[in-house]
Amino acid sequence: MKTYNIATIPGDGIGPEIVAEGMKVLDAAASSEGFSINWIKYPFGADHYLETGETLPDSAIEEIGQTDAIYLGAIGDPRVRPGILEEGIILKLRFEFDQYVNLRPVKLFPNVETPIKGKGPSDIDFYVVRENTEDFYIGLGARYPEPRATSGTSGATGAASSASKCPAVHSTRSFTHHLKRKSYNAQINVYVDMDRDEPYAYQLGFLSKRGCERVFRYSFELARRKGKKKVTAVDKANVISYMYGLWRDTFEEVAKDYPDIQSEFGFADAVNMWFVKNPESFGVVVAPNLFGDIITDLGAMISGGLGLAAGGNINPDGISMFEPIHGSAPKYKGQGVINPLATILAGALMLETLGEVQAAQRVEKAVSTVLQEGKVRTKDLGGSSSTSEVGDAVASRI
């Protein structure tokens, strides 16, 4: 019997509750399809950080690198300054394992309401591919003068950047930033000569041609695999012309290798509008990191809400990580009221990526059946069922 070793990081807040339901359903699917899952649990999150001062040690990265995939709950806690856990755990995993694709299905299930009048499941069924390792989410930037750490929190320097401290009496400074990726290392030097002494800040974005090309090829291959007829590339090349000029040129080059798939460009603001007006016009949407983050939240809302929104951080040739796209919702921790379906559907994405396509289809069909019946659903979908009751209902229909 085939056994998959899955690194599990339940994380913070509601994370442990929803991961438990996902594991329950995935174990049922594995049993039905003749394979097994060995869950390897890791404690990383707010509690571990507050107890030990570490987010995700390199030794754990080495261990996780020997597994088949990562199943993540949620990261974030009000006791820890924003950014410490997210950068130290989520971004570190994405960058260390070069998970350059963030895959977000936008799918409206039957008997689930959408805020868009007159649209149904046949209209809202597409994919967003978000480039996951470059653009503006790389932690390169500086603030002058550096703010003091708030009392009770710990300061953190982005793993991909370093900047000189800025004495408030100077308006001329040099900053050096280091960007380390699996395929390249870059050093970026910034010199700021301000004609007045006042606070300022900057943030850098960075795209490489190879980084663009590989996410475009993934998008076109996904379109072929899923029977989608069009790939839409999102940007703001009209105002961020250097970065997204490279983005557009590379997209056009890659598109030539896929003459059977229609290709088009869309500005990020216009794509948001068309998501609402004509969602049926999209097949696969590929976006740089920042805009992809924004449009996928809209995609989640038009397809039933964050409780149904799954995501995969994918390296097609390496270790991938799967998670719901919602946060840790600490105020609901331990109450058993959170919808676990996004986590369960993220598990289905994991099974599909591992090559267990039939098991993934079993999970998605079971979710669809439970939603269609409408008897078991959590409060966000108009019901009163508990987190575990939803997990039980899906598992029983595998």
BELDADA-V466070 format. One record per residue. RES is the residue in three letters. NEAR is the number of other ideal C-beta (glycine too) atoms within 8 Angstrom. Layout:
# BELDADA-V466070
res:RES near:NEAR
res:RES near:NEAR
This chain:
# BELDADA-V466070
res:MET near:5
res:LYS near:6
res:THR near:8
res:TYR near:12
res:ASN near:9
res:ILE near:14
res:ALA near:12
res:THR near:13
res:ILE near:15
res:PRO near:10
res:GLY near:15
res:ASP near:14
res:GLY near:13
res:ILE near:14
res:GLY near:16
res:PRO near:9
res:GLU near:14
res:ILE near:16
res:VAL near:15
res:ALA near:11
res:GLU near:16
res:GLY near:15
res:MET near:13
res:LYS near:11
res:VAL near:16
res:LEU near:15
res:ASP near:10
res:ALA near:10
res:ALA near:15
res:ALA near:13
res:SER near:8
res:SER near:9
res:GLU near:10
res:GLY near:6
res:PHE near:11
res:SER near:9
res:ILE near:11
res:ASN near:8
res:TRP near:8
res:ILE near:10
res:LYS near:7
res:TYR near:9
res:PRO near:6
res:PHE near:11
res:GLY near:15
res:ALA near:11
res:ASP near:8
res:HIS near:10
res:TYR near:15
res:LEU near:8
res:GLU near:5
res:THR near:6
res:GLY near:4
res:GLU near:7
res:THR near:10
res:LEU near:10
res:PRO near:6
res:ASP near:5
res:SER near:6
res:ALA near:10
res:ILE near:12
res:GLU near:8
res:GLU near:10
res:ILE near:13
res:GLY near:8
res:GLN near:6
res:THR near:12
res:ASP near:7
res:ALA near:14
res:ILE near:15
res:TYR near:18
res:LEU near:15
res:GLY near:17
res:ALA near:16
res:ILE near:14
res:GLY near:13
res:ASP near:11
res:PRO near:4
res:ARG near:5
res:VAL near:13
res:ARG near:10
res:PRO near:6
res:GLY near:7
res:ILE near:13
res:LEU near:16
res:GLU near:11
res:GLU near:14
res:GLY near:12
res:ILE near:15
res:ILE near:10
res:LEU near:12
res:LYS near:13
res:LEU near:16
res:ARG near:12
res:PHE near:13
res:GLU near:7
res:PHE near:14
res:ASP near:11
res:GLN near:17
res:TYR near:11
res:VAL near:15
res:ASN near:15
res:LEU near:13
res:ARG near:16
res:PRO near:10
res:VAL near:15
res:LYS near:9
res:LEU near:13
res:PHE near:13
res:PRO near:7
res:ASN near:7
res:VAL near:11
res:GLU near:5
res:THR near:11
res:PRO near:5
res:ILE near:10
res:LYS near:3
res:GLY near:3
res:LYS near:11
res:GLY near:7
res:PRO near:9
res:SER near:5
res:ASP near:10
res:ILE near:15
res:ASP near:8
res:PHE near:13
res:TYR near:13
res:VAL near:16
res:VAL near:17
res:ARG near:15
res:GLU near:17
res:ASN near:11
res:THR near:12
res:GLU near:13
res:ASP near:12
res:PHE near:9
res:TYR near:9
res:ILE near:13
res:GLY near:10
res:LEU near:12
res:GLY near:11
res:ALA near:13
res:ARG near:10
res:TYR near:10
res:PRO near:9
res:GLU near:9
res:PRO near:5
res:ARG near:4
res:ALA near:8
res:THR near:6
res:SER near:4
res:GLY near:3
res:THR near:9
res:SER near:8
res:GLY near:6
res:ALA near:9
res:THR near:6
res:GLY near:8
res:ALA near:10
res:ALA near:11
res:SER near:14
res:SER near:6
res:ALA near:11
res:SER near:8
res:LYS near:6
res:CYS near:12
res:PRO near:6
res:ALA near:6
res:VAL near:4
res:HIS near:8
res:SER near:9
res:THR near:7
res:ARG near:11
res:SER near:8
res:PHE near:11
res:THR near:11
res:HIS near:15
res:HIS near:11
res:LEU near:14
res:LYS near:6
res:ARG near:12
res:LYS near:3
res:SER near:7
res:TYR near:7
res:ASN near:7
res:ALA near:7
res:GLN near:8
res:ILE near:11
res:ASN near:8
res:VAL near:11
res:TYR near:8
res:VAL near:11
res:ASP near:6
res:MET near:9
res:ASP near:4
res:ARG near:5
res:ASP near:7
res:GLU near:6
res:PRO near:6
res:TYR near:8
res:ALA near:8
res:TYR near:8
res:GLN near:7
res:LEU near:11
res:GLY near:11
res:PHE near:12
res:LEU near:13
res:SER near:10
res:LYS near:8
res:ARG near:8
res:GLY near:14
res:CYS near:14
res:GLU near:11
res:ARG near:9
res:VAL near:14
res:PHE near:15
res:ARG near:10
res:TYR near:12
res:SER near:12
res:PHE near:15
res:GLU near:8
res:LEU near:13
res:ALA near:15
res:ARG near:11
res:ARG near:6
res:LYS near:9
res:GLY near:5
res:LYS near:13
res:LYS near:7
res:LYS near:13
res:VAL near:18
res:THR near:14
res:ALA near:14
res:VAL near:15
res:ASP near:14
res:LYS near:10
res:ALA near:12
res:ASN near:5
res:VAL near:5
res:ILE near:9
res:SER near:8
res:TYR near:6
res:MET near:12
res:TYR near:13
res:GLY near:9
res:LEU near:11
res:TRP near:14
res:ARG near:12
res:ASP near:8
res:THR near:12
res:PHE near:14
res:GLU near:9
res:GLU near:8
res:VAL near:12
res:ALA near:12
res:LYS near:7
res:ASP near:7
res:TYR near:12
res:PRO near:5
res:ASP near:4
res:ILE near:13
res:GLN near:6
res:SER near:11
res:GLU near:8
res:PHE near:10
res:GLY near:11
res:PHE near:11
res:ALA near:13
res:ASP near:7
res:ALA near:8
res:VAL near:14
res:ASN near:11
res:MET near:8
res:TRP near:12
res:PHE near:12
res:VAL near:9
res:LYS near:6
res:ASN near:5
res:PRO near:15
res:GLU near:8
res:SER near:6
res:PHE near:12
res:GLY near:12
res:VAL near:17
res:VAL near:15
res:VAL near:15
res:ALA near:16
res:PRO near:16
res:ASN near:15
res:LEU near:10
res:PHE near:12
res:GLY near:16
res:ASP near:10
res:ILE near:10
res:ILE near:16
res:THR near:16
res:ASP near:10
res:LEU near:11
res:GLY near:13
res:ALA near:15
res:MET near:9
res:ILE near:15
res:SER near:15
res:GLY near:11
res:GLY near:10
res:LEU near:12
res:GLY near:13
res:LEU near:14
res:ALA near:15
res:ALA near:16
res:GLY near:14
res:GLY near:15
res:ASN near:13
res:ILE near:12
res:ASN near:11
res:PRO near:7
res:ASP near:3
res:GLY near:8
res:ILE near:12
res:SER near:15
res:MET near:14
res:PHE near:16
res:GLU near:14
res:PRO near:14
res:ILE near:12
res:HIS near:9
res:GLY near:6
res:SER near:14
res:ALA near:11
res:PRO near:11
res:LYS near:4
res:TYR near:10
res:LYS near:10
res:GLY near:5
res:GLN near:6
res:GLY near:8
res:VAL near:8
res:ILE near:13
res:ASN near:12
res:PRO near:14
res:LEU near:12
res:ALA near:16
res:THR near:15
res:ILE near:16
res:LEU near:15
res:ALA near:16
res:GLY near:15
res:ALA near:14
res:LEU near:15
res:MET near:15
res:LEU near:14
res:GLU near:10
res:THR near:11
res:LEU near:9
res:GLY near:5
res:GLU near:12
res:VAL near:8
res:GLN near:7
res:ALA near:14
res:ALA near:13
res:GLN near:9
res:ARG near:12
res:VAL near:18
res:GLU near:10
res:LYS near:9
res:ALA near:13
res:VAL near:14
res:SER near:10
res:THR near:9
res:VAL near:14
res:LEU near:14
res:GLN near:9
res:GLU near:8
res:GLY near:7
res:LYS near:6
res:VAL near:9
res:ARG near:12
res:THR near:15
res:LYS near:7
res:ASP near:8
res:LEU near:12
res:GLY near:6
res:GLY near:9
res:SER near:4
res:SER near:9
res:SER near:8
res:THR near:15
res:SER near:10
res:GLU near:9
res:VAL near:17
res:GLY near:15
res:ASP near:9
res:ALA near:12
res:VAL near:16
res:ALA near:12
res:SER near:6
res:ARG near:9
res:ILE near:11
